[in-house]
């Protein structure tokens, strides 16, 4: 499929109604498993985005910002998007969170590829995805569980939005991830000890705090 640089006009869209709902879950327990600061925002790449860095910006939104109308990610030449998201270490991915609109621009088919940083629209159409997810038309946040056994050692994730609900443009307002962050040795963060051993023989493996601290993305 050809993805040229021809742009689409996105003027005149009224997103004011998106703030009309009562959302009292700002301190939801979901935050306990939300993967955010462990994302390497500087290295996010999005193909076929209508504006540079739009894909990175919707992922950089925090949980309280998930309902904001801006920034937003719009596809450009057609409805497809390919987003590469690297993490600061290994992640056990549990689910993906997506917010779009309740119209034909909402993403429909999402294909996931683990630990592939070399994909483009030609290769992604030929490869078997790690998992394929089907989304609904809704303006609420959708949580899409993944098969955890397939995503237990995820260093990067490529999201291929293959189709939407018949619009020429796909619109996405937030993408988030839930899971468990692991350290760079590919082992779970834990403390190891021996019963009744000499203290000097204790082997301690400590987690790295504040890995992948949030940074501002400057260009592709």
LINKA-V19367 format. One record per run of one state. SS is the DSSP state (H for helix, E for strand, C for the rest). FROM is the first residue (numbers start at 1). LEN is the number of residues. If there is no record, write none. Layout:
ss=SS from=FROM len=LEN
ss=SS from=FROM len=LEN
//
This chain:
ss=C from=1 len=15
ss=H from=16 len=4
ss=C from=20 len=9
ss=H from=29 len=5
ss=E from=34 len=2
ss=C from=36 len=3
ss=E from=39 len=1
ss=C from=40 len=1
ss=H from=41 len=3
ss=C from=44 len=1
ss=E from=45 len=3
ss=C from=48 len=1
ss=E from=49 len=1
ss=C from=50 len=4
ss=H from=54 len=7
ss=C from=61 len=2
ss=H from=63 len=3
ss=C from=66 len=7
ss=E from=73 len=3
ss=C from=76 len=5
ss=E from=81 len=19
ss=C from=100 len=7
ss=E from=107 len=8
ss=C from=115 len=6
ss=H from=121 len=6
ss=C from=127 len=4
ss=E from=131 len=4
ss=C from=135 len=7
ss=E from=142 len=4
ss=C from=146 len=2
ss=H from=148 len=3
ss=C from=151 len=3
ss=E from=154 len=11
ss=C from=165 len=6
ss=E from=171 len=2
ss=C from=173 len=1
ss=E from=174 len=8
ss=C from=182 len=17
ss=H from=199 len=3
ss=C from=202 len=19
//
